[in-house]
Structure formats: C-alpha cells, structure tokens
C-alpha cells in the first residue's frame, strides 16, 4: 500500500501542472489534506480515499473539499462510485487552482505507467447546455463524444449545468459509463455549491478522467474476513449486508432505500407545504401522510421500483444497490422530499418532472427544492406576485381539497417555471449571490414575512443552506458544516447543550469515514472498523484518531454560524418541542421548561436554545 498521498495540482489559468507528495501520517485523506490545501490555495480539491479500488464496499466515494460559495466556509461534499475510476489515474487528489480564461473541459488520462496526460479544451458551455438533452446532460454527452475515444477503458465525467453559472448552489454531477454508453444512474456532489465553484472560480465546466494505472489496492478477502470476524463474528460481506439493509430492502417495511424507509415511517413527523405542516395538529399531519404518501406517493414507488427490483449501484461493486430507479429517474428521499411534499407534490410523475428539471440545470437538488417551496408559499400568500418571480400562476398550497394527481402536476409545472426564472433571472429573481441575500433584499422591499417563511441555516455574511429534511432541532444546529449529516438528526428530545455535544460527536464520526472516502451508508461497520483498518495497513491507528480530532477542531475553529434569522426556524424548534409533549406524552422537566420559555418570550428562548447548542459544540471541539 502507498505511504504517500499524491496530489496533482492543475493551474486552470496557465495550464501548468505538477505533482506533490504528502506522507501518510501527516495527512490521511481527502478531508484533512483538502482542508490544508484549501487554506493555502483556496483550491477546489477532488480526491479519493486510501481504500479506493480495494475490496471494502463503499470505499470509492469521490470527495470534494474547499470553501463553499453558498455556505461561505470550508465544506465537504462527496459523490458515490466516482473514485473507482479516479484511482486509475494513480493519484489521490486533483487540486484546481487559478481560473481558465474561457470555460474549459479538463482532460486527465494515464496509460499504464506513463505520466498523466493533462489538457484543457475550451468549450462554449452555454451553447452546449441548450443542445440535445439539455443542461448538464448535454455537457456529459459532448465531453464523452469529444474525448471519450482517447481512453483504453471507460472513463468518468464530472460536469456542471447552468445553475453553476446563475447561482451559488450549482452541483457537480456524474454518471457511470458502461459499454460505451452513459447510464441514467447519476451521482452528485450536490451540497455546498462546488459546481458553482468549479465553473465560476476555476473556469472548469467538466472533467473527464480515467486510465489504466494499476496500484497495489488491498484485495485480500481472506484477511478482511478475519478482521471482521474478530469484531463482528461475521465475514465482511455478511456484516456489510446487515449494515446496508435500509438502503437495499428492509423487510420490516416492505420497501427500501432512503425514500422508501423514510416515507414508510415518518407519519406525523413528515414535513409538507414549505414546513407549514408544523402548525397543523397531529391528526391532520397523519391524514396527509396516510392519504397522500402511503396510499399514493410511496405506493407508486413500491410498485414501480421496489417490487420489480429496479435498483442499481453508483458505479462500484456494492450490495447496497441504493440507487432506486424508475426508467431515467433516480429516487432519493431528500430531493423527492423538497421537490415533493415540501413543494406540495405527492405524485411520482409530477415529482419526476420537477426533479429532472433541477438535475438538468445542475442544482443542488435539496436547496433547489427548499427555494422553490419557499417561493411557492410567498406566491400562495400573496407576499410576492407571479410576475415578480417570472411566472404566471400560483400554487395549490393547502391539503384541503387537494387533488393528488392534478394539483401535484400543477405545482410541479410551477416549480419548473420557478427554476427557469432562477436560471434566466426573470422578474426580480437573482440568486447569483445566494437565496439568503435574495430573501433579505426582498424582505426590505416586501416586508419581513417574505424572509420569515424561508427555512435555512445561516453562516457568516451571505452563507446559507437548506437543512436536511428531518423535523428535529439538530438539523438547524450552529455547526461549522450544515446540510450534511455532520450533526445529530435523531428524533428524540435532547437538552440543547447535550444536543450540541451529540452534534460534535457525529461530526467526528462522519469525518472518520469521509476521510477514507467511504460511503456513510456503510457507517454501521465503517465507523468502528476504519481505525482498525488504518492500524492493520499502516500501523497508524492512534495517529489517525488524533488527526481526526484535530481536523474536526480546525473545521470548527472557522465556525461562523449565525442565530436563526427566519421566524419559521424558531417555529420549527418550538413545535417540535410541543409535539413531543402533546403527541408523544413526554413530560421531561427540561422539555417542559423550554416550552414555557418559548411561550413566555420566543425570541429570548430561541437565542438561549441556539447558544446552548453552540456551547455544547464548542466545548466538545476544542483543540487542546
């Protein structure tokens, strides 16, 4: 195994490139090394973990790090399966610095033991986006047609869509290529806006990479089985099969994947109609979940995807087969939640239409859905006029008299028009510097109610992030990185200071896995086994654990999270607490005390609750 991490630096402005080596032990992977390089060069770093190409399932995530244009701080995003081909370059990381004079495709190829070929091919990206399948898909097709024939084996393509140019939350997308054809199983480094960073800060519209370099990846299944049998009394395959049950098929719920299992279990905790469901009583929330989701939205998914077993992997051998497909449409919980129930959409055809448009444009789908749902409420309540948002209609935004099929498609059509407005900057719409700045600008002209219906986590001056789609205070925590699962998203009530400690603990555990490029769907074994694997392969377990703590504290040292700006954020927390008391009959004295504080002075209570979470985070992530 390698004892050094090899980084290929490419200056997109000059085209010059060089390779630099970093000792394993000083750094361990794409997160801690990416943090170091970001601070030095403000680079966009794209890297694979030390176990990429190995026998361990889920070890081929491609990890993106850098200072996020939408969040404003250091951020980490990752993409399933894409490191398997990246490993064929014989490097551990690509670090982009400088900016190309014109949008370009970066070509990387390595034939056997020869030096990596590096080329920059200028491209009229805005023209390409308008051709063929449109947006990011047209750029995939153009890049492969232009450069794909140069590879001896199948390459992989990273690309951005029009959202990367028009907004600060453009994603990086990719698809596996099989037998010379681009598949529909798209994978995304969505959160953090690294597509916007790649194009707007470095001038790179796409990266195509691959090669035939062969390194000494760990492939000894007998040894791996011995390690797992010592810990779990099971072989590697059996332990991984058990750990990934939810993402494959869970017999307890007769469904699978994040979409299936979450919607089967959410009930009254499901969020809908731009979070306005938090103001409903439990019976009404359960009625929406039962009639709109269990009997229709989830039923469609189970009949069309789960029963016929239309599931694929992200491009690496993996028994989780978490990519739940219906033709060209991939069904994940959070995109199909924000551009589903959150946007007043409860039908698969309608959700497919809106999600596909967001993907074609290359948006971070979760944030796109959060913005669309917010705009829909503003239209529904008359806070903004259709022409001000560049559309011609208003949504059906109440469960009363809601026609599941017709009204879902009506809202999806409106959602598509709103995404078009964002890209084309119609009416008052301009999200080039982010939705938070846009919302604040609108609130000064239209009143604070516009801002108060937008749910986001605020960071520094302009940073923002639509939170993960779970009704829990942890999703609104003042962590240094939000929008991922670097926080505690459990559904139980925790006193806020304890919640902050749990947030910090989850950050450290997620970093253990991310720094080796391992998919978090395998975390049930990976969080325990990663230090042991580092010890067995490199003899550096304690150093790895120490470095992980230091990395977590250094990420937190830049924490510029801000108190909740939107009233809806405060309502999310208060109604979560009330639901615990009324629906779940929780009479915990600390819970009751916080409810009383919110009912006495909600602003003061929100300030105290937020700071208590912050205290728990800070006291847990200090570097000694």
PALO-281403 format. One record per residue: residue in three letters; x, y, z of N, C-alpha, C in turn. Coordinates in steps of 0.1 Angstrom, whole numbers, plus 5000, padded with zeros to 4 digits. Example, Ala and Ser with C-alpha at 12.3 -4.5 7.8 and 13.67 -1.06 7.14 Angstrom:
# PALO-281403
ALA513249435078512349555078513249675078
SER512849785071513749895071512950005079
//
This chain:
# PALO-281403
UNK500849885000500050005000500950135000
UNK500350234995501150364994501350425008
UNK502550485009502850555021502750705019
UNK502450745007502350895004501050914996
UNK500551034999499351084991499951174980
UNK499451144968499951214956498851314951
UNK499251434950498351544946498751604933
UNK497851604923498051664910497551804911
UNK498351904911497952044910497852094896
UNK496652144892496452204879496052344880
UNK496952434874496652574873495752594860
UNK494452614862493552634851493852754843
UNK494452854848494852974841495952954831
UNK497052894836498152874827498252734820
UNK497552644826497652504821498752424827
UNK499652494835500752424841500252324852
UNK500952214854500552124864501852054870
UNK501652014882502751944889502151844899
UNK503051754903502551654913503351674926
UNK502751674937503351684950502951574959
UNK503851524968503551414976503551454991
UNK502651394998502451425013502451285020
UNK503151285031503351155038502051115045
UNK501650985043500550935051501050935066
UNK500250995074500651025088500651175091
UNK501151245081500951395082499551425078
UNK499051355067497651365063497251225060
UNK495851205060495351065058494351055046
UNK493851175041492951155030492451295025
UNK491351285017490851405010490351515019
UNK489951475032489351585040490451665047
UNK491351595055492451665062493451735052
UNK493751665041494651725032493851835024
UNK492651815021491851915014491752045023
UNK491552025036491552145045492852225044
UNK493952155044495252215044495452295031
UNK495052225019495252295006494352405004
UNK493052395009492152505008492552625015
UNK493152615027493652725034494852795028
UNK495552715020496752765014496552825000
UNK495652764992495452804978494052844975
UNK493052834984491652844981491352764969
UNK491852644968491652544957490352464959
UNK489952414947488852304948489652174947
UNK489452094957490151964958489251844956
UNK489651754947488851644944489651514946
UNK489351434956490251334960489551194963
UNK490351094963489850954966490550924980
UNK489950824987490450774999491550674997
UNK492250645008493350545007492850405003
UNK491550375006491050245003490350234989
UNK490350344981489750344968490350224960
UNK489450154953489850044945490049914953
UNK489849924966490149804975488949714975
UNK489049614983487949514985486749564993
UNK486949675001485949715010484849785003
UNK483649745005482449804998482249955003
UNK481850034993481550174996482750264998
UNK483950214994485250284996485650374985
UNK484750394975485050464963484350594961
UNK483950664972483350794971484450894967
UNK484150984958485051094954484651214962
UNK485651264969485451374979485851504974
UNK484951604975485251744971485351834983
UNK486451914984486652004995487052134990
UNK486752234998487152374995486252475003
UNK486452595000485552695006484352714997
UNK483152685003481952674995481452814992
UNK481052834979480452964975479152994982
UNK478352894985477052924991477052925006
UNK477852835012477952825026478852935032
UNK479952955025480853055029482053005037
UNK481952885042483052835049483652705043
UNK484552645049485152515044483952415044
UNK483952335033482852245031483352115025
UNK482652005027482951875022481751815015
UNK481851775003480851704996481351584989
UNK480551484987481151364981480151294971
UNK480651214962479951154951480251004950
UNK479150924950479250784950479950724938
UNK480850634940481450544930482450614921
UNK482550744921483450814911484950804914
UNK485250754926486750734929487250604923
UNK486450514919486850384914487650414901
UNK487150494892487950534880489050634883
UNK488850724893489850814897491150744901
UNK490950634908492050554913492950504901
UNK492450494889493250454878494150564873
UNK494050684878495050784875496350774883
UNK496350694893497550674901497850794910
UNK496850874913496950984922495850974933
UNK496051054943495051054954494151184953
UNK494551284947493851414947494151494935
UNK493151564930493351674920493051804927
UNK493951904926493752024932493752134922
UNK492552204920492452304910492752444916
UNK493652514909493952654913493852734900
UNK493852864902493752954890492352944883
UNK492153024873490953024866491253034851
UNK490652944843490852944829490253064823
UNK490853114812490353234806488953224799
UNK488653104796487353064790486952934795
UNK485652904797485152774802485852664794
UNK486352564802487052454796486752324801
UNK487052214794487052084799488452034802
UNK488551984814489851934818489951784815
UNK490951744807491151614803492351554811
UNK492151434818493151364825493151224821
UNK494251174817494351034813495750974816
UNK495850854821497150794824497150654818
UNK498050634809498150504802499250424809
UNK498950324816499850234823500850314832
UNK502050304831503050374840503450514835
UNK502850554824503350684818502750804827
UNK503350924824502851044831501451074827
UNK500751134837499351174834499351274823
UNK498451254813498151354803497151454808
UNK497551584807496651694812496451794800
UNK495251814797494851914787493651994791
UNK493652114786492452204788491852234774
UNK490552194773489952214760488852324761
UNK489052444756487952544757486652494751
UNK485552544757484252494752483252614754
UNK482352624744481252714745480152654753
UNK480252654766479452574775477952624775
UNK477752754774476352794773475652754761
UNK476352744750475752684738475452534739
UNK476352464745476252324746475052294756
UNK474852364766473752344776472352354769
UNK472352424757471052444750470752334740
UNK471752244738471652144728471152014734
UNK470751914725470451784729469551764741
UNK470051684751469251654763469151774772
UNK469951874769469951994777470751994790
UNK471252114793471952134806473152044808
UNK473251994820474351904824474451784815
UNK473351734811473351604803473951624789
UNK473651744784474351774771475851794772
UNK476251844784477651854786478351724788
UNK477651634795478151494796478351434782
UNK477351444774477351384760478451454752
UNK478551584752479551654744480951614748
UNK481251604761482551574767482951434762
UNK482051344764482351204760482551184745
UNK481751254737481951244722483251314718
UNK483651414725484951484721486151414726
UNK486151354738487351304743487351154748
UNK486151094748485950964753486750854746
UNK487050874733487650774725489150764728
UNK489750854736491150854739491450754750
UNK490450694756490750614768490650464764
UNK491550384770491550244767490450174775
UNK490150224786488950174794487950284797
UNK486850254802485750354804486250464813
UNK486150594809486450704818485250744826
UNK485350844834484250904841484251054839
UNK483151114839482951264836482351334848
UNK482951444852482351534862481851654854
UNK480651704856480251824848479351914857
UNK479052034852478152124858477152174848
UNK476052224853474952274845474852424846
UNK473752484840473552634840473452684855
UNK473052604864472952654878474352704883
UNK475352644879476752684883477052824879
UNK476452864868476753004863475853104869
UNK474553064871473553164876473353174891
UNK473853074898473653074913474953034920
UNK474853034933476052994941475852854946
UNK474752774942474552644946474352544935
UNK475252564925475352464914476152344919
UNK475752224915476352094919477252044909
UNK478051944912478851864903478151734901
UNK477851694889477251574886478151474878
UNK477751344879478551244871477651124869
UNK477951044859477250924856478250814853
UNK478050694857478850584853478750554838
UNK479750514831479750484817479950334816
UNK479050264809479050124808478950084793
UNK479850004788479849964774479750074765
UNK480450184768480450294759479250384759
UNK478350364769477150444770477050504784
UNK476550634784476350704797475050644802
UNK475050604815473850544821473050664827
UNK471850624832470950724839471250734854
UNK472150654859472350654873473350764877
UNK472750884877473551004880473951004895
UNK475151054898475551074912476051214913
UNK475951264926476151414927476951444939
UNK477851544937478451624949477551744949
UNK476451734955475451844954475551954964
UNK475651914977475652014987476952104987
UNK476852234990478052314991478252404978
UNK477552374967477752454955479152444949
UNK479752324949481052304943481052314928
UNK479852294922479752314907479952464904
UNK479352554912479552694910480952734912
UNK481652674922483052704925483852654913
UNK483652534908484452474897484352564885
UNK483152614881483052694869483352844872
UNK482752904882482953044884484353084889
UNK484953004897486253034903487352974896
UNK487152864888488252804881488052784866
UNK486852824861486652814847486552674841
UNK486352574850486252434845484752394845
UNK484352354833482952314831482752164833
UNK483852094830483751944830485151894832
UNK485251774838486551704840486251564835
UNK487051514825486951374821488251304825
UNK488151194832489351124837489250974836
UNK490350914836490450764836491850724833
UNK492050594832493450544828493550394831
UNK494750354830495050204832496050184842
UNK496350284850497450274860496950164871
UNK497850074874497449974884498349994896
UNK497750014908498450024920498149904929
UNK498749904941498549784950497349804960
UNK496149804954494949814962494849694971
UNK494249714983494049594992492949504986
UNK493249384983492349294977492249154984
UNK492849144995492849015002491648995010
UNK490648925005489348895011489548815024
UNK490448715023490648625035491048715047
UNK492048805045492448885056491348975061
UNK490649035052489549125055488449045063
UNK488148925059487148845067487648815081
UNK488948795082489448775096489348895105
UNK489549015099489349135107487949155111
UNK486949125102485549145105485049035115
UNK485548915113485148805122485648835137
UNK486748895138487248925151486349035158
UNK485849125150484949235156483549195157
UNK482949135146481549115145481148965144
UNK482148875144481848735143481148705130
UNK481448785120480848775106481848815096
UNK481748755084482648795074482248935068
UNK483148995061482949125056481649135049
UNK481349045040480149055032478849055040
UNK478848965050477748945059477549075068
UNK478649125073478549255081478049365073
UNK478449375060478049485052476649465047
UNK476249345045474849315041473849365052
UNK474249335065473349375076473349535078
UNK474549595076474649735078473949815067
UNK473749765056473049835045471649795042
UNK471049725051469649675049468649785045
UNK468749905052467750015049467950055034
UNK469150055029469350115016469150015005
UNK469049895008468749784998467249754998
UNK466849685009465449645011465249605025
UNK464349675032464049645046462749565047
UNK462849435051461549355051460649405062
UNK461049475071460149525082459149625076
UNK459549695065458649795060458249765045
UNK458749655040458349615027458749715016
UNK459849785019460349885009461849895012
UNK462449995005463950015006464350145001
UNK465650175004466250305001465850415010
UNK466450525009466150635018464750685016
UNK464250685003462950725000461950635007
UNK462050505004461050405009460950395024
UNK462150375031462050355045461650485053
UNK462150605048461750725055460250755054
UNK459750745041458350775040457450665046
UNK457950545048457150445055457050475070
UNK457950545075458050565090457750705095
UNK457750805087457750945091456350975099
UNK455250945093453950975098453751115102
UNK453451155114453251295118454451375118
UNK455651325116456851395115457251445101
UNK456451405092456751445078456451595076
UNK457351665069457251805066456551825052
UNK455651915051455051945038454652095037
UNK454352135025453952265022454852375028
UNK456052365025457052465030457052465045
UNK457052355051457152345066455852395073
UNK454852435066453552475072452852365080
UNK453252245077452652135084452952135099
UNK454052205103454352205117453252285125
UNK452452365118451352435125450052355126
UNK450052245119448852165119448752075132
UNK447652015135447551925146448051785140
UNK448251695149448851565145447951485136
UNK446651495139445651425131445751465116
UNK445851595114445951645100447251605093
UNK448351605101449651565095449651415092
UNK449051335100448951195098448051165086
UNK446951245085446051225073446751255060
UNK447551365060448351395048449351275045
UNK450051235055450951125053450250995048
UNK449150965054448450845050447850845036
UNK447050955033446350965020447251005009
UNK448151095011448951145000450251064998
UNK450751015009452050945008451950795008
UNK451450735019451350595020450450535009
UNK449350595006448350544997448650584982
UNK449650674980449850714967451350734963
UNK452050834969453350864966454350744969
UNK454250694981455050574984454550454977
UNK453250434975452750324968453250314954
UNK453250424947453850434934455250384934
UNK456050434943457450404944457650254946
UNK456950194955457050054958456649964946
UNK455550004939455049924928455949944915
UNK456550064913457350084901458850054903
UNK459350064915460750054917461149934926
UNK460549914937460949814947460449674943
UNK459249654939458749524935459449464923
UNK459649544913460349494901461949504903
UNK462349544914463849544918464649634908
UNK464149754905464849844896465849924905
UNK466949864908467949924916469349904911
UNK470150004912471549994907472550054918
UNK473750034914474850094923475250234917
UNK476150304924476650434920477850414910
UNK478150294907479350264898480350184904
UNK480250144917481150054923480449924927
UNK481149814928480549694933480049714947
UNK478749694950478249724963476849654965
UNK476749584975475449514977474349604982
UNK474649734985473549814990472549854979
UNK473049844966472249884954471249994958
UNK471750104963470950214969470250304958
UNK470650294946470050384935468750324930
UNK467650374936466350324932465850394920
UNK465650324909465350384896463950354892
UNK463450444883462250424875462550484862
UNK463050404853463550454840464750544842
UNK464650664837465750754838465750834851
UNK464750804860464650884872465150804884
UNK466050864892466650804904465950864916
UNK465450784925464650824936465350824950
UNK465750944954466350954968465351034976
UNK465451014989464451084998464551234998
UNK465751295000465751435002465351514990
UNK465851484978465451564966463951544964
UNK463451414965462051394963461151434975
UNK461751484985461051544996460951694994
UNK462151764992462051904990461251944977
UNK461451864966460651884954459551774953
UNK459051744965457951654967456951724977
UNK456751654988455751714998456051855002
UNK457351895004457652025008457152134998
UNK457152094985456652184975455152154971
UNK454452074979453052044976452951954964
UNK453851854964453851754953453851614959
UNK452851534955452651404962452451294951
UNK452851314939452651224928454051204921
UNK454351084918455651054912455951114899
UNK454851124890455151184877455451334879
UNK454751394888455051544890456351564896
UNK456751474906458051494913459151464903
UNK458951364894459951334884460251454875
UNK459151514871459251634862460151744868
UNK459751774881460551884888461951844891
UNK462151724896463451684900464351674887
UNK463851624876464651614864465051754859
UNK464151854860464551984856465652044865
UNK465552024878466652064887467951994884
UNK467851864881469151794878469651844864
UNK468851864855469251904841470052044843
UNK469552124851470152254854471452244862
UNK471552134869472752104877472652174891
UNK471452184897471352244910471652144921
UNK472052194933471952114945470452094947
UNK470051974945468551954944467851984958
UNK468551954969467851984982467652134983
UNK468652214981468552354982467552414972
UNK467552354959466652404949465252384954
UNK464952264959463552234964463152324975
UNK464152354985463852444996463452584991
UNK464252634981463952764975462652764968
UNK462352664960461052654952459852654962
UNK459952574973458852564982458652704989
UNK459752774992459652904998458953004989
UNK459353004976458753094966457253064965
UNK456952934965455552894963454752944975
UNK455152944987454452994998454253144996
UNK455353214992455253364990454153394980
UNK454053314969453053334959451653294964
UNK451553194972450253144977449753254987
UNK450553314995450153405005450053555000
UNK450453574987450353704981451453794986
UNK452553734991453653824995454453864983
UNK454453784973455053814960454153784949
UNK454153864938453253844927453953754917
UNK453153684909453753594899454753664890
UNK454453774885455353844876456653884882
UNK456653904895457853944902458853824903
UNK458253704902459153584902459253524888
UNK458753594878458853554864457953434860
UNK456853414868455953304864454553364862
UNK453553274859452253324855451153264864
UNK451553194875450553124882450853124897
UNK449953074905450253054920449952904923
UNK450552854933450452704936449152674943
UNK448752544943447752484952448552444964
UNK448352524975449352504986448552484999
UNK447552404999446852355011446352215009
UNK446352135020445851995018444351995016
UNK443652105020442152105019441752105004
UNK441051995000440551984986441651954976
UNK442851914981443951894972443751764964
UNK443851784950443851674941445251614939
UNK445451494944446851444944447551454931
UNK446951404920447551394907447551534900
UNK446351594899446251724891446951834898
UNK446751854911447451964918448951944920
UNK449351824921450751794922451451834909
UNK450851804898451451834885451351984883
UNK450252054887450152194887451352264894
UNK451652214906452752264914454052234908
UNK454252114902455452084895455752174883
UNK454652204875454852294864455252424869
UNK454652474880455052604886456552594891
UNK456852484897458252464902459252474890
UNK458952414879459852414867459952564863
UNK458852634862458952774858459752854868
UNK459652824881460552904890461952874888
UNK462352744885463752714882464152784870
UNK463252784860463652864848463953004851
UNK463153064860463353204864464653224871
UNK465053134879466353144886467453144876
UNK467353054866468453044856468453164847
UNK467253214843467153324833467153464840
UNK467053464854466953584862465753674857
UNK464553604857463353684853462753754865
UNK462053864861461453944872462453994882
UNK462153974894463154024905464153924908
UNK464153804902464953694907466353704903
UNK467253704912468653694910469353624922
UNK469653504920470253424930471753404928
UNK472453494921473853474918474653484930
UNK474153554940474853564953474153494964
UNK473253404960472653314970471153354974
UNK470453254978469053274982468853354994
UNK469853345004469653425016469753575013
UNK470753615005470953755002469653804994
UNK469253724985468053754977466853774986
UNK466653684996465553685005465553815014
UNK466753845018466953965027466654095019
UNK467054095006466854204998465254224996
UNK464554114993463154114991462454165004
UNK462954115015462254145028462354295031
UNK463354365026463454505028462454585020
UNK462054525009461154585000459654545002
UNK459554415005458154355006457754325020
UNK458654335030458254305044458954175049
UNK459154175062459954065067459253925066
UNK457953925064457253795062457853715051
UNK458353775041459053705030460153625035
UNK461053685043462153615049461753515059
UNK460753545067460353455078459753325073
UNK459453315061458853185056459953095049
UNK461153145049462253075042463153005053
UNK463152875053463852795063465252765057
UNK466252825064467652795060468552815073
UNK469752765072470752775082471752885077
UNK471952985086472753105082474253085086
UNK475153135078476553125081477253255076
UNK477953325085478753445081477853545075
UNK478353625065477553735060476553685049
UNK476853595040475953555030475653405030
UNK476353335038476253185037474853135041
UNK474453035034473152975037473152825033
UNK472152755038471952615034470552575038
UNK469852515028468552455032468852325040
UNK468252315052468652205060468152065055
UNK468751965061468351825058466851805063
UNK466151725056464751715057464251625068
UNK464651665080464151595092463651705102
UNK462451685108461951785117462551755131
UNK463751815133464451805145465451925147
UNK465551975159466452085161467852065156
UNK468351945156469751915152469951965138
UNK468951955129469052005115469252155114
UNK469052225125469252375125470352415134
UNK471252325137472352345147473352445141
UNK474052515150475152615146476452545144
UNK476452445135477752375132478552445121
UNK479752405120480652475110480352425096
UNK479752305095479252255082477852195085
UNK476952255077475552215078475052175064
UNK473952095064473352055051473851905048
UNK474851865056475251725055474751655068
UNK475251545071474951475084476051495094
UNK476651615094477651645104476951705117
UNK475851645120475051695132474151575136
UNK473651585148472751485153471351505148
UNK470851415140469451425135468451325140
UNK468751275152467851185159466551265162
UNK465451185164464151245166463851265181
UNK464651225190464351235204464651375209
UNK464051415220464351545226465651535234
UNK466551625232467751645240467851785245
UNK468251805257468551945261469552005252
UNK469452125248470252185237471752175239
UNK472252185251473752175253474152025250
UNK473351935254473651795251473551765236
UNK472551835230472451825215473751865209
UNK474251985213475552035208476651935209
UNK476751865220477751765222477551645212
UNK476251605211475951505201476351545187
UNK476051675184476451725170477951705168
UNK478751745178480151735177480651595175
UNK480051505183480451365182480051305168
UNK478951345162478551305149479551355139
UNK480051485140480951535131482251455131
UNK482751425143484051345143483851205137
UNK482751145139482551005134482351015118
UNK481651115114481551125099482851155092
UNK483751235099485051265093485851135093
UNK485751055102486550925102486250855089
UNK485050855085484650775073484950855060
UNK484550985060484751065048486251085045
UNK487051085054488551105051489150975045
UNK488450865045488850755037487950735025
UNK487050825022486250815010485250705011
UNK484750665023483850555025482450615026
UNK481450555019480050595019479450575033
UNK478750675037478150675051477050565052
UNK476550515040475650405041476250285047
UNK477550275048478250165054478850205068
UNK478350305073478850365086478750275098
UNK477750185098477550095109478650005112
UNK479449975102480749905105481949995103
UNK481850095094483050175090483450255101
UNK482550315109483050405120483850325130
UNK483550205132484250125142485550065136
UNK485450025123486549945117487650035111
UNK487250155107488250245100489550255108
UNK489550285121490850295128491550165128
UNK490850055129491449925129492149895116
UNK491449935105492049915091493349995090
UNK493250125095494450205094495650145102
UNK495350085113496350015121496949895114
UNK496049815108496449695102497249725089
UNK496949825082497549855069498749945071
UNK498750045080499750145081500350155095
UNK499750085105500350095119500150235125
UNK499050305121498950445125497550475131
UNK496950385138495650405144495550525153
UNK496450535162496350645172496650775165
UNK497550775155497750895148496550945140
UNK495850845134494650875126493550925135
UNK493350875147492350925156492751065161
UNK493951085164494351215168494151315157
UNK494551285145494451375134492951405131
UNK492151305133490651325132490151435141
UNK490551425154490151525164490651665160
UNK491851665156492451795152491751855140
UNK491451775130490751815118489351875122
UNK488651795131487351845135487451985142
UNK488451995151488552125158488952235149
UNK489752205138490152315129489052355120
UNK488252265116487052295109486152385117
UNK485952345130485152425139485752555143
UNK487052575142487652705145487252815136
UNK486752775124486252875114484652885115
UNK484052835125482652835126482052975128
UNK481353015117480753155117479253135116
UNK478653035122477253015122476553135129
UNK475353165124474553285130473253235135
UNK472753315145471453285151470353285140
UNK469353205142468253185132467753325128
UNK467653355115467153475110465653465107
UNK465253355103463853335099462953285111
UNK461753345112460853305123460453165121
UNK460453115109460052975107460952875113
UNK462252915114463252825121462952815135
UNK462552925142462152925156460952845158
UNK459952865149458752785150459052635148
UNK459952595140460352455138460752395151
UNK461552465159462052415172460952415182
UNK460152525183459152525193458052415191
UNK457652405178456552305176457152165176
UNK458352145174459052015177458851985192
UNK459152075200459052055215457652025219
UNK456752105214455252085217454751955212
UNK455251905201454851775196455351665205
UNK456551685210457051585220456151575232
UNK455751695237454951705249453451645246
UNK452851695236451451665234451251525227
UNK451951505216451751375209452451255215
UNK453651275220454451165225454351155240
UNK453551245246453351245261454751255269
UNK455651335264456951345270456751455281
UNK456951425293456851515304458151555311
UNK459251525303460551555309460651705313
UNK461151725325461151855331461951955323
UNK463051915317463752005308463052045296
UNK462251955290461451975279460352085282
UNK459652055293458652145298459152285301
UNK460352295306460952425309461252505297
UNK461752435286462052505274460752555267
UNK459652475268458452515262457852635269
UNK458052635282457552755289458352885286
UNK459652865284460452975280460053035266
UNK459852945257459352985243458053055244
UNK457153005252455853065253455853205261
UNK456853225269456953345276457653455267
UNK458753415261459453515252460153435242
UNK459553415230460053325220461453365215
UNK461653495213462953545208464053515218
UNK463853545231464853515241465053365242
UNK464053295242464153145243464953085231
UNK464653145219465453095207466853125208
UNK467153245213468553295215469253195225
UNK468653165236469253085246469352935241
UNK468352885234468452755229469552735219
UNK469652835210470752835200472052835206
UNK472252925216473552935223473952815231
UNK472952755237473152625244473752515235
UNK473152505223473652415213475052455210
UNK475352575208476652625204477652595215
UNK477252615228478152585239478552435239
UNK477552345236477952205236478852175225
UNK478652245213479652215202481052265205
UNK481052385210482352455213483152375224
UNK482552335234483252275245483752135241
UNK483052075230483451945226484551945215
UNK484652055208485552055197486752145198
UNK487152175211488352255213489552175211
UNK490552235205491852165203492752195214
UNK493152085222494052105233495452085230
//
